[in-house]
Amino acid sequence: MADLDSEQQSSEKKEMKTEKKKRSRDKAKILKQLAVEAEEQKAEKKKKKKLKQEVAMEDEETEAISEEKPKKKKQKKKKAKIEEEEEEEEEGDKVEEESSGNGIMTNETFESLGLSDNTYKSIKEMGFARLTQIQARAIPPLMMGKDVLGAARTGSGKTIAFLIPAVELLYHVRFTPRNGTGVIVICPTRELAIQSYLVAKELLKFHSQTVGKVIGGENRKKETEILVKGVNLLVATPGRLLDHLENTDGFVFKNLKFLVMDEADRILEQNFEEDMKKIIKLLPKVFLLLAYCELTNDSIRTQCLNFYLLQTRQTSLFSATQTSKVEDLARVSLTSPVYIDVDEGRKEVTNEGLEQGYCIVPSAKRLLFLITFLKRFHGMKKIMVFFSTCKSTKFHADLFRYIKIDCLAIHGVMEQSKRTSTFFQFVKMETGLLLCTNVGARGLDFPHVDWIVQYDPPDDPTEYIHRVGRTARGEGAKGNALLVLTPQELQFIQYLKAAKIPVIEHEFEEEKLLNVQAFLEKTISKNSALSVSAKEAYKTYIAGYDSHSMKDVFDARGLVLKDVAASFGFSSPPTVLLKIHRGGDGYRSKREPVNNKFNRARGGGRARGGGRARGGRTKFERY
Ligand SMILES: Nc1ncnc2c1ncn2[C@@H]1O[C@H](COP(=O)(O)OP(=O)(O)OP(=O)(O)O)[C@@H](O)[C@H]1O
């Protein structure tokens, strides 16, 4: 037996060694490539800066002698101001980079946490040795039973920061299936719930406690069967969780001890708010029962009884961005919460390895710009492109496939099985293209994404932060982000800067665009399926635009329909019924004031009312 063990151990060691070698080889390869890219980018930046200075000088001269239209002049002024700020920031950044470290890791080890052997074994298998900052600061108080409000940048390991204490709690209280659910983790999207469920499953691999998920779009009957058998750690999306809480007999949740809201600011936005209120009302607030009958050691039993029966349900809220709503909930519902803001005082809210740029593209040229970009990087990089509506995502996917740009797509009006398989397909890809709505914006941990392209602008800086957070995740990781704005939308850059998001301008080079507008128009007009898809996309794009909450920047009244139509492959605007709210309160309510990160300005939180708000109007699907 001992021989077998040592044989197994040595073969495990060998496997680990080979795996480690492979990883460090991959890493070295990536680092080498990144170094080359960084050099190229540096040279490119220098060239651009010089060019900008020359253009600025020329502009100044022409401005002095010409009588420009006031609107154009205003835009130019705005641009100049932004450029000036960019340069100042670049200088400032250099000083900051030199003076402060930018890592997310600590020197603390998982061993130092005093975890159960089985949890520790899983963590070792996952390849983690040291704690990230949020883990070092959140795990100890959570394991002491405290409520935690945790904020840390995207990709910094928040998931296991709350899952490790959850697993440890279930283990120490000795939960069994018949005790039902002891931990619920609520996630805003189905894909994120699947991802977190898989991490929880890995952490529970050597434990006896059970794990499950309930998410919209999946087979409800199967979920019911699993819930009735007893799921100790349950990951859920809000709507489906509420459904089971209200309607599933045999779902035991009276023993709930720990509730986690991942992406809490999103979960507390308007379209989840009603569900969340009901969920919180239904869930127990005080521990009622423990698995103490199964404890054999009397003193431990007494300790557990004393400790846990006095406790209220532990609650924890996590996100990279926080809004006043999260703080309000924390104030009302959490018991003496521990506030952890890992990135307090950082000059930037996004990751250091992220190169962020924007490009001012005239509305009529947007599609050509995107196709030119994709043709350049397609097949060599892993790219995510964000659209504002489901129909627009679908149309672009249909079109790209037709013109032989392979792509995947994820949006809210797809069958869940297709969504899930697409999600896993993109996880596995080394290079590839994923078109998506904001279902892809939060929490998803696709490895090694090179580019995030925001083809349609985000609703606000908060959404921007989460979208770009799909790249440059983890210690030392790099990535690129590109925001496409029309000249009328330039003002959005000011909001990004106010939210501490560093973006630089990339020159729009019209002469470099692929000359395929006529080809696209012909292709779309000849293919009836594409044509219908394009019309739907065009219509929802305008409806989405009209409902934008930042009306000072994204005002549908400023759209030139002929140009918008061109970006959907039409030679003239198609005949569709458009309802633009000229007075303009849209379907989505105003943004919350910028008030993130525990009363510190960070991104712009905002309540959403778009999409299929419960009981509200169904206008178009944004997710
Ligand atoms: N201690 C660690 N050491 C190394 N890698 C880690 C560690 N903890 C987590 N990771 C890895 O870092 C990546 C990002 O983690 P995670 O998805 O939890 O980030 P997050 O903070 O929740 O991001 P987001 O805000 O986008 O949801 C994952 O691939 C995860 O496996």
The ligand as an SDF file (V2000), in Angstrom:
LIG
                    3D

 31 33  0  0  0  0  0  0  0  0999 V2000
   -3.9150   33.1420   -5.9430 N   0  0  0  0  0  0  0  0  0  0  0  0
   -3.9210   33.0420   -7.2650 C   0  0  0  0  0  0  0  0  0  0  0  0
   -2.7830   32.8240   -7.9410 N   0  0  0  0  0  0  0  0  0  0  0  0
   -2.7820   32.7610   -9.2900 C   0  0  0  0  0  0  0  0  0  0  0  0
   -3.8740   32.8640  -10.0580 N   0  0  0  0  0  0  0  0  0  0  0  0
   -5.0490   33.0740   -9.4220 C   0  0  0  0  0  0  0  0  0  0  0  0
   -5.1340   33.1720   -8.0130 C   0  0  0  0  0  0  0  0  0  0  0  0
   -6.4190   33.3790   -7.6740 N   0  0  0  0  0  0  0  0  0  0  0  0
   -7.1190   33.3990   -8.8310 C   0  0  0  0  0  0  0  0  0  0  0  0
   -6.3020   33.2220   -9.8870 N   0  0  0  0  0  0  0  0  0  0  0  0
   -6.6790   33.2000  -11.3210 C   0  0  0  0  0  0  0  0  0  0  0  0
   -6.8730   34.5490  -11.7260 O   0  0  0  0  0  0  0  0  0  0  0  0
   -7.8770   34.6230  -12.7310 C   0  0  0  0  0  0  0  0  0  0  0  0
   -8.8990   35.6960  -12.3700 C   0  0  0  0  0  0  0  0  0  0  0  0
   -9.6160   35.3160  -11.2360 O   0  0  0  0  0  0  0  0  0  0  0  0
  -11.1590   35.7000  -11.0410 P   0  0  0  0  0  0  0  0  0  0  0  0
  -11.9520   35.2480  -12.2230 O   0  0  0  0  0  0  0  0  0  0  0  0
  -11.5660   35.2030   -9.7220 O   0  0  0  0  0  0  0  0  0  0  0  0
  -11.0630   37.2830  -11.0710 O   0  0  0  0  0  0  0  0  0  0  0  0
  -12.1200   38.3590  -10.5710 P   0  0  0  0  0  0  0  0  0  0  0  0
  -11.4250   39.2700   -9.6500 O   0  0  0  0  0  0  0  0  0  0  0  0
  -13.3560   37.6850  -10.0820 O   0  0  0  0  0  0  0  0  0  0  0  0
  -12.4150   39.1200  -11.9530 O   0  0  0  0  0  0  0  0  0  0  0  0
  -13.7470   39.9040  -12.4370 P   0  0  0  0  0  0  0  0  0  0  0  0
  -13.8170   41.1720  -11.6730 O   0  0  0  0  0  0  0  0  0  0  0  0
  -13.5100   40.1100  -13.8870 O   0  0  0  0  0  0  0  0  0  0  0  0
  -14.8870   38.9940  -12.1510 O   0  0  0  0  0  0  0  0  0  0  0  0
   -8.4700   33.2350  -12.8330 C   0  0  0  0  0  0  0  0  0  0  0  0
   -7.9670   32.6000  -13.9770 O   0  0  0  0  0  0  0  0  0  0  0  0
   -8.0130   32.5310  -11.5920 C   0  0  0  0  0  0  0  0  0  0  0  0
   -7.8710   31.1580  -11.7850 O   0  0  0  0  0  0  0  0  0  0  0  0
  1  2  1  0
  2  3  1  0
  2  7  2  0
  3  4  2  0
  4  5  1  0
  5  6  2  0
  6  7  1  0
  6 10  1  0
  7  8  1  0
  8  9  2  0
  9 10  1  0
 10 11  1  0
 11 12  1  0
 11 30  1  0
 12 13  1  0
 13 14  1  0
 13 28  1  0
 14 15  1  0
 15 16  1  0
 16 17  2  0
 16 18  1  0
 16 19  1  0
 19 20  1  0
 20 21  2  0
 20 22  1  0
 20 23  1  0
 23 24  1  0
 24 25  2  0
 24 26  1  0
 24 27  1  0
 28 29  1  0
 28 30  1  0
 30 31  1  0
M  END
$$$$
